[in-house]
Amino acid sequence: MSDSDTTTEIEAAAFRRLLRHLMQARPDVQNIDLMIQAGFCRNCLADWYREEAEAHGLAMTKDQAREAIYGMPFADWKARHQAQATPEQLAAFEAAQRAHPKGD
């Protein structure tokens, strides 16, 4: 595909689909599990979103970015969907962090 506008539209549509999936189809998937398995979570997506907005000259707060990713204020999402991490999840998270140092 050589048309960069088309590529950008496809990438944007795929990103929006990922967000809908995380917001609507799988809000039960905990961020800690995403971090263990994939090395990123919704908060990471929000950070990347904010960083790209700022790189394009748009000021955005952490809360604004999280609301864009969660589809609601983070505190509301957390109250509705986030469970307390289990000792097993915390241990798996720490092991994953050691095995895969943070990077982009």
LODO-768333 format. One record per residue: residue number from 1; z, y, x of N, C-alpha, C in turn; chain; residue in three letters. Coordinates in nm, 4 decimals. Each point is the difference from the previous one (the first is absolute). Layout:
! LODO-768333
  num       n_Z       n_Y       n_X      ca_Z      ca_Y      ca_X       c_Z       c_Y       c_X  chaine  residu
  NUM         Z         Y         X         Z         Y         X         Z         Y         X       A     ALA
...
This chain:
! LODO-768333
  num       n_Z       n_Y       n_X      ca_Z      ca_Y      ca_X       c_Z       c_Y       c_X  chaine  residu
    1    0.0000   -0.1172    0.0859    0.0000    0.1172   -0.0859    0.0000    0.1229    0.0900       A     MET
    2   -0.0926    0.0891   -0.0228   -0.0110    0.1153    0.0885    0.0442    0.1304   -0.0646       A     SER
    3    0.0097    0.0032   -0.1295    0.0374    0.1223   -0.0697    0.1510    0.0191    0.0080       A     ASP
    4    0.0445    0.0974    0.0794    0.1447    0.0183    0.0200    0.0719    0.0418   -0.1276       A     SER
    5   -0.0682    0.0740   -0.0891    0.0643    0.0366   -0.1269    0.0251   -0.1238   -0.0851       A     ASP
    6   -0.0957   -0.0908   -0.0022    0.0164   -0.1241   -0.0755    0.1120   -0.0835    0.0601       A     THR
    7    0.0044   -0.0086    0.1311    0.1066   -0.0745    0.0670    0.1355    0.0590   -0.0349       A     THR
    8    0.0109    0.1317    0.0043    0.1253    0.0671   -0.0338    0.0386   -0.0278   -0.1454       A     THR
    9   -0.0969    0.0028   -0.0912    0.0284   -0.0281   -0.1405    0.0495   -0.1432   -0.0186       A     GLU
   10   -0.0611   -0.0947    0.0700    0.0407   -0.1398   -0.0099    0.1408   -0.0173    0.0559       A     ILE
   11    0.0253    0.0597    0.1156    0.1335   -0.0091    0.0598    0.1052    0.0624   -0.0904       A     GLU
   12   -0.0313    0.1148   -0.0588    0.0945    0.0665   -0.0903    0.0260   -0.0852   -0.1236       A     ALA
   13   -0.1048   -0.0617   -0.0544    0.0167   -0.0844   -0.1180    0.0859   -0.1226    0.0330       A     ALA
   14   -0.0212   -0.0591    0.1168    0.0807   -0.1151    0.0407    0.1460    0.0406    0.0179       A     ALA
   15    0.0230    0.1181    0.0566    0.1366    0.0503    0.0174    0.0665    0.0218   -0.1360       A     PHE
   16   -0.0722    0.0619   -0.0930    0.0564    0.0215   -0.1338    0.0308   -0.1336   -0.0679       A     ARG
   17   -0.0847   -0.0991    0.0224    0.0248   -0.1326   -0.0572    0.1247   -0.0627    0.0610       A     ARG
   18    0.0184    0.0148    0.1304    0.1220   -0.0494    0.0651    0.1226    0.0672   -0.0609       A     LEU
   19   -0.0064    0.1315   -0.0179    0.1136    0.0704   -0.0597    0.0290   -0.0496   -0.1410       A     LEU
   20   -0.1051   -0.0168   -0.0826    0.0216   -0.0508   -0.1367    0.0633   -0.1386    0.0040       A     ARG
   21   -0.0465   -0.0817    0.0928    0.0550   -0.1350    0.0121    0.1492    0.0061    0.0329       A     HIS
   22    0.0363    0.0821    0.0984    0.1404    0.0110    0.0391    0.0847    0.0664   -0.1080       A     LEU
   23   -0.0570    0.0979   -0.0713    0.0759    0.0723   -0.1025    0.0142   -0.0798   -0.1290       A     MET
   24   -0.1109   -0.0623   -0.0429   -0.0029   -0.0582   -0.1339    0.0091   -0.1511   -0.0005       A     GLN
   25   -0.0786   -0.0658    0.0824   -0.0032   -0.1462   -0.0036    0.1159   -0.0629    0.0760       A     ALA
   26    0.0426    0.0616    0.1109    0.1020   -0.0628    0.0836    0.1115    0.0941    0.0444       A     ARG
   27    0.0615    0.0729   -0.0929    0.1150    0.0812    0.0404    0.1191   -0.0864    0.0401       A     PRO
   28   -0.0070   -0.1299   -0.0321    0.1066   -0.0925    0.0359    0.0010   -0.0336    0.1484       A     ASP
   29   -0.1117    0.0203    0.0672   -0.0061   -0.0291    0.1433    0.0805    0.1070    0.0733       A     VAL
   30    0.1029   -0.0443    0.0678    0.0917    0.0916    0.0667   -0.0613    0.0540    0.1292       A     GLN
   31    0.0319    0.1241    0.0306   -0.0499    0.0610    0.1232    0.0408   -0.0806    0.1232       A     ASN
   32    0.1205   -0.0536   -0.0002    0.0447   -0.0762    0.1165   -0.0877   -0.1239    0.0187       A     ILE
   33   -0.0437   -0.0620   -0.1101   -0.0883   -0.1159    0.0111   -0.1378    0.0398    0.0526       A     ASP
   34   -0.0492    0.1159   -0.0439   -0.1259    0.0508    0.0553    0.0136    0.0241    0.1495       A     LEU
   35    0.1124    0.0581    0.0408    0.0225    0.0264    0.1422    0.0061   -0.1306    0.0798       A     MET
   36    0.0658   -0.0998   -0.0543    0.0127   -0.1289    0.0695   -0.1377   -0.0637    0.0157       A     ILE
   37   -0.0758   -0.0035   -0.1070   -0.1275   -0.0718    0.0009   -0.1166    0.0807    0.0576       A     GLN
   38   -0.0057    0.1283   -0.0327   -0.1182    0.0791    0.0358    0.0263    0.1077    0.1048       A     ALA
   39    0.1261    0.0301    0.0234    0.0318    0.1027    0.0988   -0.0130    0.1423   -0.0519       A     GLY
   40   -0.0165    0.0143   -0.1306   -0.0020    0.1320   -0.0620    0.0474   -0.0156   -0.1436       A     PHE
   41    0.0395    0.1131   -0.0596    0.0446   -0.0023   -0.1392   -0.0485    0.1257   -0.0705       A     CYS
   42    0.0449    0.0191   -0.1208   -0.0395    0.1183   -0.0761    0.0406    0.1286    0.0716       A     ARG
   43    0.1179   -0.0008    0.0628    0.0433    0.1198    0.0725   -0.0929    0.0298    0.1172       A     ASN
   44   -0.0470   -0.1039    0.0671   -0.0966    0.0189    0.1090   -0.1276    0.0631   -0.0555       A     CYS
   45   -0.0490   -0.0529   -0.1124   -0.1197    0.0578   -0.0616    0.0208    0.1472   -0.0317       A     LEU
   46    0.1184    0.0329   -0.0507    0.0303    0.1403   -0.0319    0.0006    0.0850    0.1263       A     ALA
   47    0.0554   -0.0523    0.1079   -0.0001    0.0747    0.1262   -0.1424    0.0214    0.0501       A     ASP
   48   -0.0819   -0.1038   -0.0061   -0.1396    0.0121    0.0449   -0.0751    0.0989   -0.0886       A     TRP
   49    0.0262   -0.0042   -0.1307   -0.0641    0.0897   -0.0950    0.0345    0.1458    0.0335       A     TYR
   50    0.1291    0.0234    0.0238    0.0451    0.1360    0.0336   -0.0601    0.0464    0.1323       A     ARG
   51   -0.0002   -0.0871    0.0994   -0.0556    0.0358    0.1307   -0.1486    0.0352   -0.0109       A     GLU
   52   -0.0738   -0.0751   -0.0787   -0.1439    0.0294   -0.0176   -0.0203    0.1289   -0.0787       A     GLU
   53    0.0840    0.0236   -0.1001   -0.0087    0.1263   -0.0741    0.0221    0.1177    0.0941       A     ALA
   54    0.1040   -0.0119    0.0826    0.0298    0.1083    0.0941   -0.1108    0.0162    0.1040       A     GLU
   55   -0.0621   -0.1094    0.0418   -0.1115    0.0071    0.0946   -0.1203    0.0720   -0.0610       A     ALA
   56   -0.0054    0.0008   -0.1337   -0.1070    0.0704   -0.0708    0.0457    0.1377   -0.0493       A     HIS
   57    0.1124    0.0477    0.0522    0.0459    0.1342   -0.0321    0.0766    0.0141   -0.1295       A     GLY
   58    0.0428   -0.1120   -0.0597    0.0750    0.0048   -0.1249    0.1466   -0.0281    0.0276       A     LEU
   59    0.0848    0.0945   -0.0338    0.1435   -0.0210    0.0165    0.0482   -0.0971   -0.1067       A     ALA
   60    0.0822   -0.0959    0.0417    0.0522   -0.0981   -0.0936    0.1376   -0.0442    0.0480       A     MET
   61    0.0934   -0.0061   -0.0933    0.1333   -0.0471    0.0357    0.0039   -0.1529   -0.0062       A     THR
   62    0.1037   -0.0554    0.0590    0.0220   -0.1446   -0.0056    0.0129   -0.0454   -0.1453       A     LYS
   63    0.0722    0.0758   -0.0810    0.0181   -0.0350   -0.1414   -0.1326    0.0055   -0.0764       A     ASP
   64   -0.0826    0.0985    0.0286   -0.1305    0.0092   -0.0664   -0.0879   -0.1192    0.0366       A     GLN
   65    0.0016   -0.0363    0.1265   -0.0802   -0.1138    0.0444    0.0492   -0.1291   -0.0643       A     ALA
   66    0.1303   -0.0183   -0.0049    0.0539   -0.1217   -0.0623   -0.0338   -0.0053   -0.1476       A     ARG
   67    0.0052    0.1119   -0.0685   -0.0355    0.0003   -0.1418   -0.1470   -0.0374   -0.0188       A     GLU
   68   -0.0872    0.0437    0.0914   -0.1415   -0.0364   -0.0075   -0.0184   -0.1510    0.0160       A     ALA
   69    0.0797   -0.0621    0.0837   -0.0122   -0.1433    0.0263    0.0723   -0.0835   -0.1055       A     ILE
   70    0.1171    0.0433   -0.0422    0.0789   -0.0766   -0.0966   -0.0401    0.0261   -0.1451       A     TYR
   71   -0.0698    0.1109   -0.0247   -0.0382    0.0334   -0.1366    0.1120    0.0620   -0.0806       A     GLY
   72    0.1087    0.0321    0.0668    0.1173    0.0619   -0.0626    0.0913    0.0447    0.1132       A     MET
   73    0.0984    0.0829   -0.0280    0.0941    0.0352    0.1064    0.0617   -0.1265    0.0599       A     PRO
   74    0.0178    0.0012    0.1314    0.0506   -0.1169    0.0716    0.1336   -0.0477   -0.0563       A     PHE
   75    0.0892    0.0927   -0.0320    0.1310   -0.0380   -0.0530   -0.0145   -0.0780   -0.1308       A     ALA
   76   -0.0954    0.0392   -0.0841   -0.0233   -0.0715   -0.1262   -0.0523   -0.1409    0.0270       A     ASP
   77   -0.0982   -0.0108    0.0911   -0.0555   -0.1316    0.0328    0.1096   -0.0901    0.0559       A     TRP
   78    0.0781    0.0564    0.0903    0.1070   -0.0765    0.0646    0.0992   -0.0523   -0.1043       A     LYS
   79    0.0379    0.0837   -0.0942    0.0948   -0.0402   -0.1038   -0.0584   -0.1094   -0.0904       A     ALA
   80   -0.1294    0.0060   -0.0242   -0.0639   -0.0969   -0.0894   -0.0350   -0.1322    0.0680       A     ARG
   81   -0.0394    0.0070    0.1271   -0.0633   -0.1163    0.0616    0.0637   -0.0525    0.1279       A     HIS
   82    0.0769    0.0798    0.0711    0.0479   -0.0444    0.1303    0.1317   -0.0747   -0.0113       A     GLN
   83   -0.0020   -0.1218    0.0494    0.1208   -0.0822    0.0027    0.0693    0.0171    0.1350       A     ALA
   84    0.1266   -0.0320    0.0035    0.0749    0.0005    0.1264   -0.0586   -0.1084    0.0895       A     GLN
   85   -0.0246    0.0322    0.1264   -0.0525   -0.0989    0.0941    0.1033   -0.1101    0.0222       A     ALA
   86   -0.0490   -0.1219    0.0025    0.0885   -0.1140    0.0246    0.0242   -0.0141    0.1507       A     THR
   87    0.1046   -0.0705    0.0386    0.0200   -0.0259    0.1430   -0.1203   -0.0698    0.0636       A     PRO
   88   -0.0645   -0.0888   -0.0749   -0.1180   -0.0695    0.0512   -0.1162    0.0967    0.0225       A     GLU
   89   -0.0198    0.0930   -0.0930   -0.1062    0.0996    0.0166    0.0280    0.0887    0.1210       A     GLN
   90    0.1242    0.0424    0.0144    0.0354    0.0856    0.1141   -0.0218   -0.0728    0.1318       A     LEU
   91    0.0363   -0.1273    0.0059   -0.0207   -0.0782    0.1220   -0.1490   -0.0177    0.0284       A     ALA
   92   -0.0781   -0.0282   -0.1029   -0.1448   -0.0155    0.0176   -0.0643    0.1314    0.0423       A     ALA
   93    0.0491    0.1108   -0.0554   -0.0515    0.1318    0.0377    0.0277    0.0275    0.1475       A     PHE
   94    0.1212   -0.0254    0.0432    0.0343    0.0228    0.1408   -0.0834   -0.0890    0.0915       A     GLU
   95   -0.0215   -0.1245   -0.0383   -0.0828   -0.0908    0.0800   -0.1444    0.0487    0.0055       A     ALA
   96   -0.0514    0.0474   -0.1124   -0.1375    0.0517   -0.0041   -0.0137    0.1246    0.0864       A     ALA
   97    0.1024    0.0848   -0.0018   -0.0033    0.1218    0.0824   -0.0040   -0.0355    0.1486       A     GLN
   98    0.0761   -0.1010    0.0376   -0.0001   -0.0424    0.1407   -0.1341   -0.0621    0.0385       A     ARG
   99   -0.0572   -0.0777   -0.0894   -0.1255   -0.0695    0.0282   -0.1200    0.0927    0.0009       A     ALA
  100    0.0075    0.1046   -0.0811   -0.1141    0.0921   -0.0157    0.0504    0.1428    0.0111       A     HIS
  101    0.0097    0.0530    0.1211    0.0468    0.1384    0.0156   -0.0845    0.0966   -0.0829       A     PRO
  102    0.0654    0.1030   -0.0467   -0.0653    0.0982   -0.0888   -0.1215    0.0624    0.0659       A     LYS
  103   -0.1031    0.0132   -0.0790   -0.1229    0.0664    0.0422   -0.0854    0.0278   -0.1202       A     GLY
  104   -0.1065    0.0754    0.0184   -0.0900    0.0311   -0.1132   -0.1100   -0.1002   -0.0099       A     ASP
